[in-house]
Amino acid sequence: MAFKTEDLKKAYWRDNLKIVGVLLSIWFAVSYGAGILFVDQLNNFSIGGYPMGFWFAQQGAIYVFVILIFVYTRLMGRLDRKYGVEEVDEK
């Protein structure tokens, strides 16, 4: 990545850290909140015959993490284009 100025580089990494912070906060809220804090309330519902709190603790947090990976790649593509540092195929 080649930035035109040091200010652009700092702005890029500041925006990158914001994205990472928000996505990790979402993952934490889902895995800790749904799997531990709100398990009793969620267990009133079921998914596939399992209590929803148990399901989130075992499967839901993993699914959310995988979705967040795709969201991250999409957001980083936009960020790269915004700062002019996107990767170009050399074919």
C-alpha positions, 0 to 999 in steps of 0.5 A: 500500500502506497499512501500519498501522504502520512495524513492519509495513512493515519486516517486509513488506519483510524478508519480501519480500527473503527471498523474492527472495533465495531465488528468485534463489539458485535461479535462480543455482544452476540457470543457473550450476551446471547450465550451467557447473559441472556441465556435464560430469556433466549431459552424460552425459544428454540431453534431446531429443537434446542434452546436458543441460548444454548444454540447461540453459545454453541453455533450462533456465535460462530455463524455471526463471526463468519458473517462478520468476516464477509462484512469486514472484507466488503467494508475494507474493499470500500475503505481501500477504494476510498483511500486509493489503495485497492489491489489491482489484478496484473493480468 
